[in-house]
């Protein structure tokens, strides 16, 4: 397992779209950050707002995932926008206050931050606790 965790800044509605499509994009849609990712890198999707640009403030992690695509690809119909295949899951929002100690907050303004080592592991553990739990099927009553 990797110790690389990418924090990507996206509005919550963009996170929901990414989960549905199976692709992650950066807020700017530029290829460079996506090209630095490796298959297996972890993803933490931070949403400052519910929707961009003027939605209600949210300031929480709203999704997690793992990079699965080998290379960035162009978004169909948008020659300057890129995406990368990923297995993504929406999570119960994790407030910024709960993860602040694991991030260099000023770096979030760049739209993506690479966190490595112990900080990455601690951040990952904190947000993965909010994954929806799979319910066990009940045995039929006899």
Backbone as a chain_set.jsonl record, in Angstrom:
{"seq": "XXXXXXXXXXXXXXXXXXXXXXXXXXXXXXXXXXXXXXXXXXXXXXXXXXXXXXXXXXXXXXXXXXXXXXXXXXXXXXXXXXXXXXXXXXXXXXXXXXXXXXXXXXXXXXXXXXXXXXXXXXXXXXXXXXXXXXXXXXXXXX", "coords": {"N": [[0.84, -1.18, 0.0], [0.427, 2.241, -0.666], [2.034, 5.201, 0.669], [1.241, 7.596, -0.108], [-0.919, 10.273, -0.295], [-3.248, 12.134, -1.941], [-4.711, 15.24, -1.608], [-7.441, 16.624, -2.941], [-9.053, 19.531, -4.0], [-12.368, 20.13, -4.377], [-15.679, 21.182, -5.128], [-18.554, 19.954, -3.344], [-20.658, 19.027, -4.996], [-19.239, 18.483, -7.325], [-17.631, 16.424, -6.39], [-19.557, 14.416, -5.971], [-20.294, 13.984, -8.65], [-17.862, 13.018, -9.655], [-17.607, 10.62, -8.223], [-19.775, 9.225, -9.296], [-18.973, 9.051, -11.992], [-16.48, 7.791, -11.921], [-14.012, 8.973, -12.179], [-11.383, 11.208, -11.298], [-10.871, 14.681, -11.11], [-8.872, 17.629, -11.111], [-9.387, 20.804, -9.528], [-8.719, 22.733, -11.366], [-8.529, 21.315, -13.693], [-6.211, 20.749, -14.986], [-3.513, 18.868, -16.474], [-1.03, 18.315, -15.245], [-0.885, 17.794, -12.353], [-2.424, 15.456, -12.185], [-0.829, 13.77, -13.707], [1.321, 13.329, -12.042], [0.418, 11.549, -10.219], [0.258, 8.161, -8.993], [-0.786, 4.834, -9.831], [-2.765, 3.397, -7.368], [-2.284, 5.359, -5.477], [-3.703, 7.164, -2.768], [-6.751, 9.049, -2.421], [-8.141, 12.011, -1.157], [-10.935, 13.898, -0.997], [-11.576, 17.147, -0.678], [-14.002, 19.502, 0.19], [-14.59, 22.79, -0.019], [-16.911, 24.17, -0.468], [-20.437, 23.62, -1.075], [-21.284, 23.844, -3.728], [-19.677, 25.128, -6.673], [-19.296, 28.422, -7.906], [-20.37, 29.772, -5.74], [-21.764, 28.371, -3.763], [-23.149, 27.213, -0.581], [-20.948, 27.381, 2.257], [-18.911, 24.604, 3.173], [-16.555, 23.173, 3.979], [-15.278, 20.55, 4.401], [-14.167, 17.109, 4.189], [-15.434, 15.149, 1.655], [-15.274, 12.902, 0.129], [-13.444, 9.88, -0.725], [-10.819, 7.835, -2.118], [-9.041, 5.854, -4.593], [-6.433, 5.973, -6.938], [-6.791, 4.551, -10.122], [-6.343, 4.605, -12.831], [-3.895, 4.451, -15.458], [-2.817, 6.706, -16.767], [-3.416, 10.261, -17.166], [-6.334, 11.439, -18.905], [-7.95, 13.191, -21.587], [-10.895, 15.074, -20.951], [-13.846, 14.158, -22.496], [-14.809, 16.215, -25.173], [-13.685, 18.503, -24.064], [-10.922, 19.963, -24.568], [-8.847, 21.076, -23.005], [-9.176, 20.091, -20.473], [-8.55, 17.579, -18.068], [-8.699, 14.22, -16.696], [-8.536, 11.458, -14.368], [-8.78, 7.982, -14.059], [-10.394, 6.517, -11.268], [-11.215, 4.775, -8.269], [-13.799, 5.789, -6.405], [-15.486, 7.004, -3.461], [-18.271, 8.417, -1.862], [-18.396, 10.01, 1.305], [-19.532, 10.374, 4.737], [-19.477, 13.727, 5.65], [-16.332, 14.966, 6.767], [-15.331, 17.265, 8.978], [-13.163, 20.081, 8.418], [-11.816, 20.904, 10.71], [-11.358, 18.502, 12.038], [-9.284, 17.294, 10.659], [-7.267, 19.065, 10.38], [-4.735, 19.05, 11.669], [-3.231, 17.344, 10.138], [-2.682, 18.462, 7.725], [-1.112, 20.956, 5.692], [-2.53, 23.765, 5.728], [-2.404, 26.249, 4.188], [-1.6, 25.304, 1.696], [-3.811, 24.199, 0.466], [-5.004, 26.087, -1.119], [-3.92, 25.817, -3.608], [-5.29, 23.823, -4.848], [-4.618, 21.147, -4.951], [-2.862, 18.822, -2.948], [-0.057, 16.975, -2.034], [0.353, 14.564, 0.372], [2.526, 12.793, 2.448], [4.03, 9.85, 4.007], [3.9, 9.476, 7.605], [2.024, 11.471, 8.165], [0.284, 11.255, 5.993], [-0.746, 8.675, 6.395], [-2.056, 9.019, 8.86], [-3.972, 10.969, 8.206], [-5.436, 9.552, 6.271], [-6.458, 7.433, 7.831], [-8.151, 8.862, 9.511], [-10.151, 9.936, 7.79], [-11.179, 7.668, 6.544], [-12.684, 6.409, 8.435], [-15.194, 7.382, 8.156], [-16.449, 6.131, 6.097], [-19.285, 4.708, 4.435], [-20.868, 2.092, 6.123], [-21.035, -1.336, 5.265], [-23.965, -3.155, 5.231], [-24.824, -6.13, 6.874], [-26.396, -8.948, 5.506], [-29.439, -10.083, 6.719], [-30.233, -13.203, 8.175], [-32.788, -15.292, 6.896], [-35.893, -15.506, 8.63], [-36.779, -18.368, 10.464]], "CA": [[0.0, 0.0, 0.0], [1.182, 3.482, -0.795], [1.908, 6.179, 1.74], [0.974, 8.865, -0.795], [-2.316, 10.661, -0.283], [-3.499, 13.397, -2.616], [-5.892, 15.981, -1.197], [-7.922, 17.371, -4.096], [-10.093, 20.474, -3.608], [-13.5, 20.15, -5.31], [-16.983, 21.403, -4.512], [-19.227, 18.69, -3.036], [-21.394, 18.524, -6.168], [-18.231, 17.918, -8.232], [-17.235, 15.139, -5.801], [-20.62, 13.449, -6.289], [-20.179, 13.667, -10.077], [-16.659, 12.197, -9.822], [-17.938, 9.291, -7.714], [-20.676, 8.593, -10.272], [-18.266, 8.825, -13.252], [-15.289, 6.966, -11.735], [-12.834, 9.743, -12.575], [-11.075, 12.374, -10.492], [-10.325, 15.849, -11.792], [-8.464, 18.687, -10.193], [-10.282, 21.945, -9.677], [-8.339, 23.477, -12.567], [-8.611, 20.428, -14.849], [-4.895, 20.655, -15.625], [-2.95, 17.525, -16.556], [0.222, 18.157, -14.502], [-1.065, 17.124, -11.057], [-2.892, 14.097, -12.452], [0.3, 13.003, -14.244], [2.227, 12.997, -10.928], [-0.193, 10.485, -9.412], [0.566, 6.774, -9.32], [-1.851, 3.873, -9.561], [-2.729, 3.001, -5.965], [-2.255, 6.519, -4.581], [-4.973, 7.442, -2.11], [-7.351, 10.348, -2.717], [-9.028, 12.621, -0.183], [-11.594, 14.969, -1.725], [-11.965, 18.2, 0.265], [-14.985, 20.421, -0.398], [-14.775, 24.037, 0.72], [-18.296, 24.621, -0.685], [-21.378, 22.635, -1.608], [-21.179, 23.972, -5.181], [-18.741, 26.176, -7.094], [-18.374, 29.135, -7.019], [-21.024, 30.512, -4.665], [-22.605, 27.535, -2.905], [-22.92, 27.354, 0.859], [-19.668, 26.871, 2.771], [-18.982, 23.252, 3.717], [-15.263, 22.965, 4.645], [-15.218, 19.172, 4.889], [-13.837, 16.035, 3.256], [-16.707, 14.54, 1.253], [-15.035, 11.683, -0.633], [-12.124, 9.26, -0.683], [-10.666, 6.868, -3.189], [-7.734, 5.353, -4.993], [-6.157, 6.131, -8.359], [-6.75, 3.271, -10.833], [-5.937, 4.809, -14.219], [-2.447, 4.558, -15.702], [-2.436, 8.033, -17.24], [-4.528, 11.199, -17.326], [-6.939, 11.475, -20.227], [-8.762, 14.382, -21.812], [-12.332, 14.959, -20.747], [-14.485, 14.246, -23.817], [-15.378, 17.509, -25.535], [-12.998, 19.605, -23.382], [-9.526, 19.681, -24.904], [-7.897, 21.538, -21.984], [-9.512, 19.496, -19.175], [-8.103, 16.197, -17.932], [-9.192, 13.439, -15.576], [-7.809, 10.207, -14.173], [-9.671, 6.953, -13.526], [-10.219, 6.274, -9.839], [-12.324, 4.191, -7.513], [-14.142, 6.848, -5.459], [-16.639, 6.783, -2.599], [-18.734, 9.54, -1.042], [-18.38, 9.684, 2.726], [-20.127, 11.35, 5.63], [-18.475, 14.799, 5.71], [-15.365, 15.074, 7.866], [-15.014, 18.693, 9.058], [-11.761, 20.486, 8.319], [-11.244, 20.952, 12.065], [-10.955, 17.149, 12.435], [-8.086, 16.848, 9.924], [-6.365, 20.223, 10.279], [-3.384, 18.735, 12.145], [-2.546, 16.499, 9.164], [-2.548, 19.203, 6.464], [-0.596, 22.32, 5.673], [-3.717, 24.414, 5.183], [-2.197, 27.219, 3.098], [-1.396, 24.619, 0.419], [-5.1, 23.863, -0.143], [-5.368, 27.108, -2.113], [-3.414, 25.4, -4.915], [-6.239, 22.887, -5.435], [-4.203, 19.77, -4.692], [-1.728, 18.73, -2.033], [0.439, 15.625, -1.803], [0.741, 14.313, 1.756], [3.239, 11.508, 2.462], [4.535, 9.341, 5.28], [3.015, 9.332, 8.754], [0.906, 12.414, 8.037], [-0.66, 10.676, 5.03], [-1.403, 7.544, 7.04], [-2.959, 9.542, 9.889], [-5.086, 11.606, 7.497], [-6.219, 8.482, 5.66], [-7.182, 6.729, 8.895], [-9.192, 9.758, 10.029], [-11.277, 10.075, 6.856], [-11.754, 6.362, 6.191], [-13.661, 6.034, 9.472], [-16.501, 7.905, 7.767], [-17.014, 5.37, 4.979], [-20.544, 4.041, 4.758], [-20.676, 0.7, 6.513], [-21.838, -2.303, 4.533], [-24.861, -3.873, 6.123], [-24.866, -7.574, 6.712], [-27.716, -9.477, 5.182], [-30.014, -10.859, 7.815], [-30.664, -14.556, 7.841], [-34.256, -15.35, 6.886], [-36.509, -16.078, 9.843], [-37.189, -19.765, 10.259]], "C": [[0.883, 1.24, 0.0], [1.07, 4.339, 0.46], [1.697, 7.57, 1.142], [-0.534, 9.119, -0.815], [-2.437, 12.037, -0.911], [-4.78, 14.001, -2.055], [-6.261, 16.872, -2.383], [-9.08, 18.254, -3.639], [-11.146, 20.538, -4.715], [-14.772, 20.459, -4.535], [-17.683, 20.058, -4.333], [-20.027, 18.156, -4.218], [-20.444, 17.944, -7.216], [-17.712, 16.569, -7.709], [-18.286, 14.082, -6.14], [-20.566, 13.038, -7.759], [-18.969, 12.76, -10.331], [-16.909, 10.771, -9.346], [-18.795, 8.549, -8.735], [-19.945, 8.212, -11.559], [-17.053, 7.902, -13.128], [-14.01, 7.641, -12.204], [-12.634, 10.892, -11.608], [-10.507, 13.448, -11.409], [-9.795, 16.788, -10.734], [-9.381, 19.864, -10.436], [-9.967, 22.747, -10.944], [-8.438, 22.635, -13.835], [-7.284, 20.244, -15.573], [-4.326, 19.247, -15.504], [-1.801, 17.293, -15.577], [0.063, 17.41, -13.182], [-1.488, 15.684, -11.272], [-1.754, 13.209, -12.951], [1.279, 12.594, -13.142], [1.685, 11.868, -10.057], [0.24, 9.116, -9.909], [-0.665, 5.913, -9.078], [-1.685, 3.408, -8.107], [-2.624, 4.16, -4.991], [-3.654, 6.753, -4.022], [-5.429, 8.863, -2.443], [-8.266, 10.76, -1.578], [-9.609, 13.846, -0.874], [-12.188, 15.964, -0.726], [-12.871, 19.201, -0.44], [-15.135, 21.681, 0.452], [-16.218, 24.546, 0.635], [-19.148, 23.474, -1.208], [-21.336, 22.65, -3.138], [-20.28, 25.161, -5.499], [-19.47, 27.152, -8.009], [-19.034, 29.697, -5.756], [-21.93, 29.687, -3.767], [-22.3, 27.761, -1.444], [-21.581, 26.745, 1.273], [-19.877, 25.494, 3.388], [-17.736, 22.936, 4.546], [-15.139, 21.576, 5.266], [-14.735, 18.234, 3.791], [-15.141, 15.32, 2.94], [-16.521, 13.266, 0.428], [-13.615, 11.178, -0.457], [-12.015, 8.304, -1.861], [-9.231, 6.476, -3.435], [-7.598, 5.518, -6.5], [-6.074, 4.746, -9.009], [-6.25, 3.417, -12.266], [-4.449, 5.0, -14.367], [-1.986, 5.962, -16.049], [-3.659, 8.952, -17.241], [-5.08, 11.107, -18.747], [-7.761, 12.749, -20.346], [-10.218, 14.084, -21.51], [-12.982, 15.1, -22.12], [-15.147, 15.608, -24.04], [-14.721, 18.708, -24.879], [-11.488, 19.414, -23.531], [-8.526, 20.119, -23.835], [-8.154, 20.925, -20.612], [-9.131, 18.019, -19.166], [-8.7, 15.55, -16.701], [-8.372, 12.161, -15.476], [-8.772, 9.205, -13.536], [-9.338, 6.683, -12.067], [-11.448, 5.574, -9.286], [-12.608, 5.185, -6.398], [-15.406, 6.497, -4.685], [-16.991, 8.081, -1.891], [-18.717, 9.09, 0.416], [-19.184, 10.726, 3.495], [-19.089, 12.46, 5.802], [-17.63, 14.786, 6.975], [-14.954, 16.545, 7.928], [-13.51, 18.962, 9.005], [-11.096, 20.499, 9.696], [-10.737, 19.585, 12.516], [-9.666, 16.676, 11.764], [-7.004, 17.908, 9.835], [-4.923, 19.884, 10.662], [-2.573, 17.928, 11.135], [-2.301, 17.194, 7.825], [-1.875, 20.543, 6.68], [-1.656, 23.148, 4.957], [-3.451, 25.439, 4.084], [-2.043, 26.564, 1.726], [-2.715, 24.258, -0.269], [-5.508, 24.876, -1.21], [-4.871, 26.754, -3.513], [-4.315, 24.365, -5.58], [-5.874, 21.428, -5.276], [-2.936, 19.792, -3.846], [-1.343, 17.258, -1.924], [0.908, 15.529, -0.36], [1.382, 12.93, 1.772], [3.572, 11.088, 3.889], [3.478, 9.227, 6.36], [1.818, 10.266, 8.683], [-0.156, 11.859, 7.09], [-1.435, 9.531, 5.66], [-2.417, 8.013, 8.085], [-4.184, 10.202, 9.257], [-6.016, 10.544, 6.926], [-7.057, 7.749, 6.708], [-8.353, 7.569, 9.407], [-10.396, 9.822, 9.083], [-11.925, 8.744, 6.512], [-12.742, 5.862, 7.244], [-15.073, 6.443, 9.074], [-17.107, 7.19, 6.568], [-18.351, 4.766, 5.37], [-20.268, 2.576, 5.077], [-21.589, -0.186, 5.684], [-22.695, -3.062, 5.54], [-24.812, -5.36, 5.813], [-26.292, -7.992, 6.378], [-28.205, -10.295, 6.365], [-30.428, -12.235, 7.317], [-32.181, -14.593, 7.847], [-34.771, -16.016, 8.144], [-36.999, -17.483, 9.533], [-38.608, -20.006, 10.667]], "O": [[1.955, 1.259, 0.604], [0.112, 4.208, 1.222], [1.941, 8.585, 1.795], [-1.314, 8.293, -1.288], [-1.802, 12.992, -0.463], [-5.82, 13.342, -2.031], [-5.498, 17.754, -2.776], [-9.991, 17.777, -2.963], [-10.858, 20.945, -5.841], [-14.915, 20.03, -3.39], [-17.429, 19.123, -5.092], [-20.073, 16.943, -4.424], [-20.811, 17.007, -7.924], [-17.392, 15.678, -8.496], [-17.941, 12.974, -6.551], [-20.771, 11.867, -8.08], [-19.049, 11.834, -11.139], [-16.474, 9.816, -9.99], [-18.561, 7.371, -9.004], [-20.244, 7.18, -12.159], [-16.637, 7.295, -14.115], [-13.045, 6.975, -12.58], [-13.605, 11.49, -11.145], [-9.767, 13.163, -12.35], [-10.228, 16.742, -9.583], [-10.079, 19.911, -11.449], [-10.857, 23.368, -11.525], [-8.431, 23.181, -14.939], [-7.238, 19.652, -16.651], [-4.62, 18.526, -14.551], [-1.617, 16.166, -15.119], [0.817, 16.473, -12.921], [-0.97, 14.782, -10.615], [-1.722, 12.017, -12.646], [1.997, 11.606, -13.297], [2.418, 11.297, -9.249], [0.549, 8.933, -11.086], [-1.491, 6.226, -8.22], [-0.581, 3.068, -7.681], [-2.849, 3.976, -3.795], [-4.655, 6.566, -4.713], [-4.619, 9.751, -2.707], [-9.068, 9.963, -1.092], [-8.866, 14.735, -1.291], [-13.159, 15.67, -0.029], [-12.554, 19.688, -1.526], [-15.74, 21.64, 1.524], [-16.695, 25.25, 1.525], [-18.63, 22.482, -1.721], [-21.35, 21.594, -3.771], [-20.141, 26.082, -4.694], [-20.236, 26.691, -8.855], [-18.34, 30.059, -4.806], [-22.783, 30.245, -3.076], [-21.317, 28.416, -1.098], [-21.139, 25.737, 0.72], [-20.889, 25.244, 4.043], [-17.847, 22.484, 5.686], [-14.926, 21.43, 6.47], [-14.877, 18.531, 2.605], [-15.873, 14.929, 3.849], [-17.503, 12.618, 0.065], [-12.708, 11.927, -0.094], [-13.01, 8.004, -2.521], [-8.337, 6.721, -2.624], [-8.533, 5.237, -7.25], [-5.371, 3.867, -8.51], [-5.78, 2.443, -12.855], [-3.804, 5.625, -13.525], [-0.887, 6.368, -15.67], [-4.796, 8.484, -17.308], [-4.362, 10.738, -19.677], [-8.209, 13.314, -19.348], [-10.712, 12.989, -21.776], [-12.701, 16.06, -22.837], [-15.929, 16.083, -23.218], [-15.153, 19.837, -25.11], [-10.859, 18.767, -22.695], [-7.432, 19.557, -23.776], [-7.415, 21.213, -19.671], [-9.364, 17.301, -20.139], [-9.148, 16.231, -15.779], [-7.612, 11.824, -16.384], [-9.489, 9.536, -12.592], [-8.172, 6.626, -11.676], [-12.565, 5.758, -9.77], [-11.759, 5.408, -5.535], [-16.28, 5.789, -5.183], [-16.11, 8.77, -1.376], [-18.991, 7.929, 0.719], [-19.479, 11.808, 2.987], [-17.925, 12.164, 6.075], [-18.132, 14.62, 8.087], [-14.287, 17.028, 7.013], [-12.703, 18.168, 9.488], [-9.925, 20.138, 9.819], [-9.787, 19.509, 13.295], [-9.023, 15.748, 12.256], [-5.938, 17.665, 9.27], [-3.987, 20.385, 10.038], [-1.352, 17.837, 11.261], [-1.773, 16.584, 6.896], [-2.046, 21.181, 7.718], [-1.674, 23.221, 3.728], [-4.215, 25.495, 3.12], [-2.322, 27.192, 0.705], [-2.727, 24.032, -1.479], [-6.28, 24.547, -2.111], [-5.341, 27.323, -4.499], [-4.128, 24.055, -6.757], [-6.726, 20.555, -5.446], [-2.068, 20.65, -4.005], [-2.205, 16.398, -1.742], [1.751, 16.308, 0.082], [0.847, 11.993, 1.178], [3.418, 11.856, 4.838], [2.317, 8.924, 6.085], [0.717, 9.899, 9.095], [-1.353, 11.979, 7.352], [-2.648, 9.427, 5.479], [-3.513, 7.461, 8.18], [-5.307, 10.011, 9.725], [-7.235, 10.627, 7.079], [-8.237, 7.479, 6.483], [-9.422, 7.034, 9.702], [-11.539, 9.768, 9.536], [-13.119, 8.705, 6.214], [-13.552, 4.979, 6.96], [-16.046, 5.904, 9.601], [-18.16, 7.591, 6.072], [-18.534, 4.355, 6.516], [-19.514, 1.91, 4.368], [-22.747, 0.146, 5.428], [-22.206, -3.543, 6.562], [-24.766, -5.781, 4.657], [-27.259, -7.447, 6.91], [-27.464, -11.098, 6.933], [-30.906, -12.398, 6.194], [-32.806, -13.985, 8.716], [-34.173, -16.961, 8.658], [-37.564, -17.742, 8.47], [-39.1, -21.129, 10.555]]}, "num_chains": 1, "name": "protein.A"}
